[in-house]
Amino acid sequence: MSKPFIDVAAGLILRPDGSLLLGQRPEGKPWSGWWELPGGKIEQGESVLQALARELNEELGITVTEATPWVTYTHEYPKNIVRLAFCRVTGWEGEPQGLEGQSLAWVNPKLSTLNVGPLLPATLPPLRWMRLPERYLITAINTYDGLPAYLETLSQVLQNGIALVQFREPRSTMTAEQLREAFVQVLQCCRHYGARCLVNSVHPEAWWAEADGVHFRAADALSRYTAAATPARTDSPADTPRHTKEGDVAADVTAPTHRLTGVSAHTKEELHAALALDADFVVIGHVLDTPSHPGEPGIGWARFAQLAQEAGLPAFAIGGQSPATLAEAQQHGAHGIAGIRYLAG
């Protein structure tokens, strides 16, 4: 017997200081006493943002004035399957109130232990994803002679708030020894400023454990996915039901020691590969025209939005991205932006 499938819009209501609103499910409802992100069922004919605005008005008495789509994630519960369209809510009128008798609490999602619990299982993934920075810098050192100047630039942007870096030098003219030195120095620079550094899968696998994780090229992710003899998938990755592991409810959802896995993806199959690799995020693009792909037009925001919605994971937009494009990227479902030149300038 198949389980009921429910579409839900859920809001991450965020204050300017980064605190997040959670609600406790009231008595008489399934999972009563558990804490969750506010929201509810999407009615026929409603868009996700329309449903979210209605639900938050009915549930909390607020009028949403600013919200953007984020991650669509499917979770299988014992009695049903829920596809949650998570959205970030950064503007509203009114003060949230528990109009359905539910308790409310503002929490700091960056803390390793929240002051409420237990958390509904489907609430755990977005709390982990929120820890990801909104900007993802990719190195472009290229030559050994350019390393000292690049490290100066890197130090400056890390001081200015970049907290996630990928060491990727596929076109470098450096020798193997020089490339290794560059990797070590970039890693040390990131550690000094409290940033996390991933290494691209083009580089030796022995380096991966030294970094804070690995970022797989699309071809590398796909080869591992197909090597695992996983049948080809035709559904959207976001529609793939996932389960919270036993014990995760009490787990540290924001553990800073968690190693990160990123995947570059351009197709639905590559998005499935990212899920098979248990990736934390995907990078989709290139979105806009960029000097790194001369003569190759970008996929555009409409195609990016489609892939981001299907990803089932936070998605970074890459290609022609800069701080000036961050808001537009997030309006199209991006978690944040990734890039080489404009994030390092």
C-alpha positions as CSV (number, residue, x, y, z in Angstrom):
1,M,0.0,0.0,0.0
2,S,1.5,3.3,-1.1
3,K,1.9,6.1,1.5
4,P,0.1,9.5,1.1
5,F,2.2,12.1,-0.6
6,I,1.9,15.6,0.8
7,D,3.3,18.9,-0.6
8,V,4.2,21.4,2.1
9,A,5.6,24.9,2.1
10,A,7.9,25.6,5.1
11,G,9.5,28.9,6.1
12,L,12.8,29.6,7.6
13,I,11.8,32.9,9.3
14,L,15.1,34.7,9.9
15,R,15.7,37.9,11.9
16,P,18.6,40.2,10.8
17,D,20.7,38.8,13.6
18,G,20.4,35.3,12.1
19,S,18.0,33.8,14.7
20,L,15.4,31.4,13.4
21,L,11.8,30.8,14.4
22,L,10.7,27.3,15.4
23,G,7.2,26.2,16.4
24,Q,6.2,23.3,18.7
25,R,3.4,21.0,17.3
26,P,0.4,21.3,19.6
27,E,-1.5,18.5,21.4
28,G,-3.8,16.6,19.1
29,K,-1.6,16.7,16.0
30,P,0.8,13.9,14.9
31,W,4.2,14.4,16.4
32,S,2.8,16.7,19.1
33,G,5.5,18.2,21.2
34,W,8.1,18.1,18.5
35,W,9.6,21.3,17.1
36,E,9.5,22.3,13.4
37,L,9.7,25.0,10.9
38,P,6.3,26.8,10.4
39,G,4.3,26.1,7.3
40,G,1.7,23.9,5.9
41,K,0.1,22.1,2.9
42,I,0.1,23.6,-0.5
43,E,-3.4,23.8,-1.8
44,Q,-4.4,23.2,-5.4
45,G,-3.6,26.2,-7.6
46,E,-1.2,27.8,-5.2
47,S,2.4,28.5,-5.8
48,V,4.9,27.7,-3.1
49,L,5.3,31.3,-2.0
50,Q,1.5,31.9,-2.1
51,A,0.9,28.8,0.1
52,L,3.7,29.9,2.5
53,A,2.3,33.4,2.9
54,R,-1.2,32.0,3.6
55,E,0.0,29.4,6.1
56,L,2.2,31.9,8.0
57,N,-0.6,34.3,8.2
58,E,-3.0,31.7,9.5
59,E,-0.5,30.0,11.8
60,L,1.5,33.0,13.1
61,G,-0.5,36.1,12.2
62,I,2.2,37.7,10.1
63,T,2.1,39.1,6.6
64,V,5.1,38.0,4.5
65,T,6.8,40.8,2.6
66,E,10.0,39.2,1.5
67,A,10.6,35.5,0.8
68,T,12.7,33.4,-1.6
69,P,12.6,29.7,-2.6
70,W,15.5,27.6,-1.2
71,V,15.6,23.8,-1.2
72,T,12.9,21.3,-2.1
73,Y,13.4,18.1,0.0
74,T,11.4,14.9,0.3
75,H,11.2,13.1,3.6
76,E,9.6,9.7,4.2
77,Y,7.8,9.4,7.6
78,P,6.2,6.1,8.9
79,K,2.8,7.1,7.6
80,N,3.3,9.5,4.7
81,I,5.9,11.1,2.4
82,V,6.3,14.8,2.6
83,R,7.8,17.0,-0.1
84,L,8.9,20.2,1.7
85,A,9.6,23.4,-0.3
86,F,11.8,25.3,2.1
87,C,11.8,29.0,1.7
88,R,13.8,31.8,3.4
89,V,11.6,34.5,4.9
90,T,13.5,37.7,5.7
91,G,10.7,40.3,5.7
92,W,7.2,40.3,7.3
93,E,4.8,42.6,9.1
94,G,3.5,41.8,12.6
95,E,4.9,39.8,15.5
96,P,4.7,36.0,15.2
97,Q,2.1,34.5,17.6
98,G,1.1,30.9,18.1
99,L,-2.5,31.2,16.8
100,E,-3.0,27.4,16.8
101,G,-1.9,27.0,20.4
102,Q,1.7,26.2,19.5
103,S,4.7,27.4,21.5
104,L,7.2,29.5,19.5
105,A,11.0,30.0,20.1
106,W,13.7,32.0,18.4
107,V,16.9,29.9,18.2
108,N,20.5,30.4,17.1
109,P,20.9,27.8,14.3
110,K,24.7,28.2,14.5
111,L,24.9,26.8,18.0
112,S,25.7,23.1,18.3
113,T,22.9,22.6,20.8
114,L,19.5,24.3,20.5
115,N,17.4,25.4,23.4
116,V,14.4,23.4,22.2
117,G,13.7,19.8,21.2
118,P,13.1,17.2,20.0
119,L,13.2,18.4,16.4
120,L,11.0,16.9,13.7
121,P,13.2,14.7,11.5
122,A,12.6,16.7,8.4
123,T,13.7,19.9,10.2
124,L,17.3,18.6,10.7
125,P,18.6,18.9,7.1
126,P,17.8,22.6,6.7
127,L,19.4,23.4,10.0
128,R,22.6,21.8,8.7
129,W,22.4,23.5,5.4
130,M,21.9,26.9,7.0
131,R,25.5,26.6,8.2
132,L,26.8,26.9,4.6
133,P,28.1,30.3,3.8
134,E,26.4,32.2,0.9
135,R,29.7,32.8,-1.0
136,Y,32.0,30.1,-2.2
137,L,35.4,31.2,-3.6
138,I,37.3,29.0,-6.1
139,T,41.0,29.5,-6.4
140,A,42.8,30.6,-9.6
141,I,46.5,30.8,-8.8
142,N,47.7,29.2,-12.1
143,T,51.4,30.0,-11.6
144,Y,53.9,29.4,-8.8
145,D,55.2,33.0,-9.2
146,G,51.7,34.2,-8.6
147,L,51.3,32.3,-5.3
148,P,52.5,35.1,-2.9
149,A,50.2,37.7,-4.4
150,Y,47.3,35.3,-4.4
151,L,47.8,34.5,-0.7
152,E,47.7,38.2,0.1
153,T,44.4,38.5,-1.9
154,L,43.0,35.4,-0.2
155,S,43.9,36.7,3.3
156,Q,42.0,39.9,2.5
157,V,38.8,38.3,1.3
158,L,38.8,35.9,4.2
159,Q,39.0,38.8,6.5
160,N,36.1,40.3,4.6
161,G,33.9,37.4,5.3
162,I,34.5,34.6,2.7
163,A,34.3,31.4,4.8
164,L,34.3,28.6,2.1
165,V,37.0,28.1,-0.4
166,Q,37.7,25.4,-3.0
167,F,41.3,24.7,-4.1
168,R,41.0,24.0,-7.8
169,E,43.9,24.4,-10.2
170,P,43.3,22.2,-13.3
171,R,45.2,24.5,-15.6
172,S,48.1,25.3,-13.4
173,T,51.6,25.4,-14.8
174,M,53.0,24.5,-11.5
175,T,55.1,21.3,-10.9
176,A,53.6,18.6,-8.7
177,E,55.7,19.8,-5.8
178,Q,54.8,23.5,-6.3
179,L,51.1,22.6,-6.6
180,R,51.3,20.7,-3.4
181,E,52.9,23.6,-1.7
182,A,50.2,25.9,-3.0
183,F,47.5,23.6,-1.6
184,V,49.1,23.5,1.8
185,Q,49.5,27.3,2.0
186,V,45.9,27.9,0.9
187,L,44.7,25.4,3.4
188,Q,46.8,27.0,6.2
189,C,45.5,30.5,5.2
190,C,41.9,29.3,5.4
191,R,42.5,27.6,8.8
192,H,44.1,30.8,10.1
193,Y,40.9,32.8,9.4
194,G,38.5,30.1,10.4
195,A,37.3,29.4,6.8
196,R,36.8,25.9,5.4
197,C,38.8,24.7,2.4
198,L,37.6,21.9,0.1
199,V,39.9,20.3,-2.5
200,N,38.7,19.6,-6.1
201,S,38.5,16.0,-7.2
202,V,41.0,16.7,-10.0
203,H,43.7,16.7,-7.3
204,P,45.3,13.7,-5.6
205,E,42.8,11.8,-3.4
206,A,45.5,11.7,-0.7
207,W,44.9,15.4,-0.3
208,W,41.1,15.1,0.3
209,A,41.4,14.0,4.0
210,E,43.7,16.9,4.7
211,A,41.2,19.5,3.6
212,D,37.7,20.1,5.1
213,G,36.1,18.0,2.3
214,V,36.1,17.4,-1.4
215,H,34.3,19.0,-4.3
216,F,33.6,16.5,-7.1
217,R,33.7,17.6,-10.7
218,A,30.5,16.5,-12.5
219,A,32.3,13.7,-14.5
220,D,34.0,12.4,-11.3
221,A,30.7,12.4,-9.4
222,L,28.9,10.7,-12.3
223,S,31.6,8.0,-12.6
224,R,31.3,7.1,-8.9
225,Y,27.5,7.1,-9.2
226,T,27.5,4.7,-12.2
227,A,30.3,2.6,-10.8
228,A,28.0,1.8,-7.9
229,A,25.7,0.2,-10.4
230,T,22.9,2.6,-9.4
231,P,20.0,2.3,-11.9
232,A,19.4,5.4,-14.0
233,R,16.8,7.7,-12.4
234,T,14.2,9.7,-14.3
235,D,12.5,11.3,-11.4
236,S,13.6,14.6,-9.8
237,P,16.3,14.2,-7.2
238,A,14.2,16.4,-4.9
239,D,11.4,13.8,-5.1
240,T,13.7,11.0,-3.8
241,P,12.4,10.2,-0.3
242,R,15.1,10.3,2.3
243,H,15.1,9.2,5.9
244,T,16.7,10.6,9.0
245,K,19.2,8.2,10.4
246,E,18.4,6.6,13.7
247,G,19.5,8.9,16.5
248,D,19.8,12.0,14.3
249,V,17.0,13.7,16.3
250,A,19.3,14.2,19.2
251,A,22.4,14.7,17.0
252,D,24.4,17.9,16.8
253,V,22.9,19.2,13.6
254,T,25.5,21.9,13.2
255,A,28.7,20.1,14.1
256,P,31.6,22.2,12.8
257,T,33.7,19.0,12.4
258,H,31.4,17.7,9.7
259,R,33.3,17.2,6.5
260,L,31.7,18.8,3.4
261,T,31.1,17.3,0.0
262,G,30.2,19.5,-3.0
263,V,29.3,18.4,-6.5
264,S,29.3,20.4,-9.8
265,A,26.1,19.5,-11.7
266,H,24.5,20.4,-15.0
267,T,22.0,17.6,-15.5
268,K,19.4,15.7,-13.6
269,E,21.6,12.6,-13.6
270,E,24.4,14.6,-12.1
271,L,22.1,15.8,-9.4
272,H,21.2,12.2,-8.6
273,A,24.9,11.5,-8.4
274,A,25.3,14.3,-5.9
275,L,22.6,12.7,-3.7
276,A,24.2,9.2,-4.1
277,L,27.5,10.8,-2.8
278,D,25.6,12.2,0.2
279,A,26.6,15.7,-0.9
280,D,26.0,18.8,1.2
281,F,25.5,21.1,-1.7
282,V,25.7,21.4,-5.5
283,V,27.1,24.1,-7.8
284,I,25.1,24.7,-10.9
285,G,26.1,26.7,-14.0
286,H,27.5,28.5,-15.7
287,V,24.5,30.8,-15.4
288,L,25.7,34.0,-17.0
289,D,28.4,34.6,-19.6
290,T,31.8,34.4,-18.1
291,P,35.4,34.8,-19.3
292,S,36.2,31.3,-18.1
293,H,33.9,29.9,-20.8
294,P,34.5,32.1,-23.8
295,G,31.9,31.7,-26.6
296,E,29.7,29.5,-24.4
297,P,26.4,31.2,-23.4
298,G,25.2,30.7,-19.9
299,I,22.2,28.5,-19.0
300,G,20.3,31.5,-17.7
301,W,18.3,32.0,-14.5
302,A,15.2,30.1,-15.7
303,R,17.2,26.9,-16.2
304,F,19.2,27.4,-13.1
305,A,16.0,27.7,-11.1
306,Q,14.7,24.5,-12.6
307,L,17.8,22.5,-11.7
308,A,18.0,24.1,-8.2
309,Q,14.4,23.1,-7.5
310,E,15.2,19.5,-8.6
311,A,18.4,19.3,-6.7
312,G,17.1,18.4,-3.3
313,L,20.2,20.2,-1.9
314,P,21.4,23.8,-1.4
315,A,22.6,25.1,-4.8
316,F,25.3,27.7,-5.5
317,A,25.0,29.6,-8.8
318,I,28.3,29.9,-10.7
319,G,29.2,31.9,-13.8
320,G,29.3,35.7,-13.9
321,Q,28.4,35.8,-10.2
322,S,29.4,38.6,-7.8
323,P,28.0,40.2,-4.6
324,A,25.8,42.2,-6.9
325,T,24.1,39.1,-8.2
326,L,23.5,37.4,-4.9
327,A,20.0,38.7,-4.4
328,E,18.9,37.7,-7.9
329,A,20.5,34.3,-7.4
330,Q,18.5,33.7,-4.2
331,Q,15.3,34.9,-5.9
332,H,15.8,31.9,-8.3
333,G,16.4,29.4,-5.5
334,A,20.1,29.6,-5.0
335,H,21.6,29.2,-1.5
336,G,24.4,31.5,-2.6
337,I,27.0,32.2,-5.3
338,A,30.3,30.6,-6.3
339,G,33.0,32.1,-8.4
340,I,36.7,32.9,-9.1
341,R,37.3,36.5,-10.1
342,Y,34.4,38.6,-8.7
343,L,34.5,37.0,-5.3
344,A,38.2,37.5,-4.9
345,G,38.3,41.1,-6.0
